[in-house]
Amino acid sequence: MKHIPHISEVAACLTAFAVLTGAPAAAAPADVNYDESKVPAYTLPDLLKMSDGSPVSDARSWREKRRPEILELFRTHVHGRSPAAPPRVKTTVHEGVALDGKAIRRQVRLVLGDKPDCPTMDLLIYLPAGGGGPWPVFLGMNFGGNQTVHDDPGIEITSRWVRNDQTGAVTNNRASEKTRGSQASRWQIEKVLARGYATATIYYGDLEPDFAEGWKMGVRGYYLKLADKQDFADDDWGAIGAWAWGLSRAMDYLATDKDIDASKVVVHGHSRLGKTALWAGAQDERFAIVISNDSGEGGAAISRRRFGENIAHLNKNFPHWFCRNYRRYSDNETALPVDMHMLIALMAPRPVYVASAEEDRWADPKGEFLAAKHAEPAYRLFGKAGLGVEDMPPVNHPVGDAIAYHIRTGKHDITEYDWEQYLNFADRHFGRKR
């Protein structure tokens, strides 16, 4: 007999989710579904059929017609439209030896415009010491400031707004020394460097603090003012769009860094930043590999399943993440002209990895697997293999080729096990030997 969670279990799940991601704990929704027998019947939008009904049968038609059409649908109905890159980005770079001589630490401030009040963001890069580059790099955003990814005392502590916590490490929305290295397990920096990769990160709050009015302190507010507008249009970008835009600005810089191999940039993210990595990879084809870790609803999970978190939950708890048009699909998923297999397919033919956690039912692991599975037809147009399995694999058993998937034991997090799979995946697709 299937276990249907008591409301207290749902609350515990949501609280754990909030703590791990730095979000406020949301009230447990009464309508959450964790029962597969209650997943409604649904039909996914046809990946290889244009809106006018004409078929897509080859890679050229996908690239020139269907892919732009799907991208436009996501811009209109889900994430909104982001501005172009600023014409000029000033940078200042501070560099030093770090991690007991194992790495070069590079801290780069990017000034994202030419107005006195234009936004800035701080990019932290670790390069393997001793030469041997240019290096492939893993690029992702962090939840609490660059100082949280390692206890390295040379990392500058963010001065931006950070969500207060109960430990006293963040008070009055300012991070302290106590936050240094607090999320290091999620980054595995020494492991990444030892495998011959650089690693780079940005605090997502540099682009926009993660609360409903945070846009007033971030890039969306700046661009709203530049456009001489008082409010967002229904298809203007949300916070995920702003964070993804920031990843592309980091990519702009990495393309100029002689120690980085710009043809081998892996963009990755966990939870809401997994959603962000997918949207960044969908829009910006310079990212060679895209990785989604526990991204769930609005990320890698099929929305029409209504399992765990659904669109109504997202729009209620995080109204700033998506464009306003997305609100039309709360409790109305079947009307959404896209689903998340189409988002994953926008990476084709580039490699993409989707990962889940066994205890993270809120993110709907089966829905994440199914979205990856249903993205395969786009990859076949390029002669690429997908997952190579019909059914969801057992825990801790990675599967796939150009599309890869695993579900691991444990909770909503990114772990050393996840990193091992991602490094192996990158090695394989970059033709690197251990």
N, C-alpha and C positions, 0 to 999 in steps of 0.2 A: 504494500500500500504506500502510495506516495505521501511524503511528509509535506503538509501545507503549513507554512510558518505562521506562528502567532504574531500579532501586531508588534509585540515587544521585540521579536526577532528582527522584524523589518526595521524597527527603530534602531536596534543595535547595528544592523548592517549599514544604515544610512549614517549613523554617527561615526562608524569606522571609516566609511568612505570620506566623510567630511574631514576627519583628522588627517587621513593620509594625503588628501589633496590640498589641504589648506583652506577648504571651503567651510562656510557656516553649516552646521548640522540642520538639515531640513526636517520638518515634521514628517512622520511616516505616513505615506498616502494610503487611504483606505482601499483604493482600487488596484493596488499592486498585484500582479499575477505572477506566481511562481509555479503554476501548474500547467504542464504541457498539454493536458487534455482541454484546457481552456484557451489555448492559442486559436484565434479565429482562422477560418479558411481565408486564404488570400491568393492573389495572383500578382506576381512581380511584373513591373514594366519590362517590356522586351528590350534587352540590351542591344540587339542587332536589328532593330526596326526604327526607322526615322519617324518623327511625329506625323508625317504625312502618310505613313504606312509602307513606304518603300524599304526594301531590304538592304542590309549592309553585309556584303559578302567578301570583302577584301580589305587589306590593311590600309590601302590608299583611301577608300571610302570612309573607313573609320577615322583616319587622321584628318581628312579634309572636311568631312560632313558630320558624322555622328558624334565624334568626340567634342567638337565645338558646340554642338547642339546640347549635349548633356551638361557641359560646363556652364552654358548659359542658363539652363534650368536650375542648376544648383545656385548660381548667382541670384537668380530671380526669387527663388522660393525658400532657400535654406540659409546661405551664408552672406548674401548681399554682395555688393560690388566694392572692390578696394581701389584706391587711387594708384596711379603709376608711381614708380620709384621717384624720389626727389632728384632733381637734376644735378645737385651737388651734395656730396656727403663729406664733411671734414672728419678726419680721424686723428686721435692722439694715441700713441702706443707706449706702454710701459712693460719692460721685459726683465726677467731674471731667472736664475737657476732655481729649481724647486724640487721637492720630494727627494731630498738627500741626493741630489745630483742626477736623478733619474729622468728629469723632465725640464723643459724650458717652459716657463709660465709667461704667457703674453696676455696682457689686459688692454683691450682696445675700446676706446670710447668713440661711438659714431654719432655725429651731430646730423640729425635727419632733416635738414632744411637750412634756409639762410635767414630766417627771421630771428630776432632776439629771444623769443619765447619758444623756439622750435624744440621738439622733443629730442632726447638723446637716449642711447641704450649702450650698455656695457657688455662687451663680448669677452668672455674668459676662454682662453685656448691653452691647452697643454700639448706640447710636442715631445716626442721621444728625444731624449738627449743623445748627443754623439753624432749628429748628422745622419745621412742616409735617406733624407726626403727627396722629393716632396711626398708628404704623407697623405694617405686617405684619412678621412675624418668623420667621426660621428658628431652630428650637430643636433642639439635638443634644448628645449626650454626647461627651466626649473621653477619650483613653486615658492621658494622663500628667499631668494637672493643667491648670487654666485658663491658666497661664502658657505652656503649649506652643502655644497657638493663635495667638499673635502675640508679637513681641519688645518690645511695649509695656512699658516699665519700671514702669508703674503697676499692672500686674496682680500681685496677691498670689500668691506661690508657695505651692502647697499644702503643708501640713504633714502630710498623710495618708501612709499606706503607699503606696509606688510600687515597682514591680518594678525591681530593680537592672539596670543595663545595662553593657556592656563599654567604654563610652566614658568612664566616670567621672562622667557627668552625674548619675547617681543612685547613691548609695552608702548602705549601711546602710538601704536602703529609704526614703531621703529625697531629694527632688528638690533640685537646686541651681540657681544662676543659669544654668548651662550648658544647662538645659532650656528656657530662655525662647525661644519662637518655633520650637522644634524640629519642630513639626507644622503650621506656618503654611500650608504649601502645601495642606493638606487643608481649610482654612477659608476662604481667599480673602476675608478680611474687608473689605478695601477695595473689592473688586469687588461684594460683596453690598450694602455701604452705598451705593455709587455707583448701584446699581439701585433705590434707594429702599426697602430692607428693613433692619430691625434684625436683629441676630444675637445668639443667647444660647446659653450652654453651661454644662455642669456636668461636673466630673470624676467618672467613674463609680465610682471608688474612694471617693468620699464616701458612697455608699450601701452598697457592699460591695467590699472588696479582692478582686481576681480570682484567687483560688486556693482550693483545696478547703476549707481551714479559715477562709477569710476571713469567713464568716458571723459568727464570734465577735466580729469588729470592726465589724460593720455593722448595718443595720436588721433583718435577719432574726434576728440574735441578740437584739437589743433586744425585738422582738415575741415571740420565743420565751419570754423571761423574763417579759414582761408576762402571757403566757398561762399562766405557771407550768408550763411544759412542759420536759422534758429533751431531747427529740429531735423531729425533724420527722415529721409524718404523711406517708404516701405521696403525698398530693395537696397538701401544703404547697408554697408558692412556692419556686422556685430563684432563683439570682442574677439571671438575666434578668428574672424577675418583680420582683425588688427594684429593678433599674435602671429598668425600665419604670414602676414605682410612683413613683420619683424624678422621672421626666419629668412625670407627672401632678401632682406637688407643685409643680414649676416652673410648670406650667400654672395651678395655683391662684393663684400669685403674679402671673403675667402678666395674669390676668383682672382684677387690681386696679390695674395700672399704667396711668395715664392716657395715657402715651406709646405704649402698645402697643394695636393693634387685635386684641382677643382672638378675634374671629371669623375671623382670618386668620393662624393659627399653623400653620406647617409643621414637622412633626416628622421628623427625618431621622437616619440613622445608617449607619455603615460596618462591615462584617464582623459580629462578634458584637453590635455596637451597631446594626447594621441589623436583626438579629433582634429586638433590644430595641425599636427604633422601630416595627416591625410589631406587636409585642405591645402596646405602649403605644397605638398607633392603633386596634387591634382592640377594646381595652377602653374607651378614652376617646374618645368621639365628638366631644369639643370640638376635637380636632385636625382642622383643615380639610383638610390634605393630608398624605399619608404617603409617605416616600421610603426605599427600601431600596437600599443600595449594596453590592454584592458580599456579600450576607448568607448565601448558600449553604444548606447543610444545616441544618435547624431554623429556617430563615428563609424565603427565597422559593423554594427549589429543591424539586422533587418528590422526596420521600423514597423512593418505591417504585422509582425508577430505579437506585439503588445505583451512582451514578456519582460518582467523586471521594470526598469525605468522606461517610460514612454514619452512621446512628444509633449503631452500635456504636463507631465512632471517637469520636463526641461523648461518649458515656457513659464511655468509658475515659479519654480525655484531659481532659475537663472535667465531672466528675461533679456539680459544684455548679451548673451552669447551669440545669438543668431539674428538674422534680419527680421523685421517686423512681419513680413509676409509669412514667416514660418508659423506664426501664431494661428493662422487659418487652419492648420492641420492638427491642432490639439484635439484628441478624440476623433480625428478625421483622417487617419493615416492613408486610407485607400484613395483619398483625393490627391495626395501628394504625387506629382508626376514623375518622381524619381524614388529610388530606394538605394540602400547603401552598397549593394553589389555594383551599382553604377559608379559610385564614388571610387571604389577600389579599382574598377576597370579603367578609370581615367589615368591610372599609372602605367597601363600597358604601352609598350612592351617591357617597361622597367620592372625589376624585381620588387615585390611587396611582401611584407611579412605581417601577419595578423596573429596576435597572441591573446589568450584568455587565462583565467584562473578558476580552478574548480569551485571554490567557495564564493566566487564573485557573481552570484546569480543576478544581482542588480544590473550588471553589464551584459547579461544574456550571452554566455559563451556559445551556445548552440547557434544563436542568431549571428554571431561573429563568424563562426565556421561556415554557415550557409551563405553569407554574403561573399566570403572568399571563394566558395565553390561556384556561385552563380556569376562570378566575374570571369570565369575561365573562357567563355566564348570570345571575349575580346583578345585574350592572349593567343588563342588558337589562330586568329587571323594573321598573327606574326610568326606562326610556326613554333610557338612557345608552349611548353607543358605547364599545367596548373598544379593542383594539389595532388593529382594522381590517385586519389581515393574517392569512393562514393560516400562513405560514412564517416562520421566524426571519429577521430582516433582516440585511443585511451589516453589517460593522463600521462604526461612526461614521455610522449612518443611523437616527436616532431615529424611532419609530413610535408611534401611539396617540392616544387621546383622553382619556376619563376614566381609562383604564388606559394607561400609557405604558411603553415599554421601549427601552433601547439596549444594545448591546454595543460597547465601544470598544476600540481597540488598547491594549496595555499590560498591566500586571500588577495584582495585588490591591492597590488603592489607591483614593483618591478624589482626582480631579484637577481642574484648571481646566476641562477639557472637560466633565466631569460637572456641575460647578457651572453652566456656561453653559446646559446643558439643563434643570437644575432651576429656574433663574431664569426661563427662557422658559416653562416649564410653569406655574409659579406666576403669572407675568404673565397668561397666557392664562386660567387658571381664576379669577383674581381680577379679571379685566377691566381690567388695568392696561396703559397704553401706555408704551412706552419713551421 
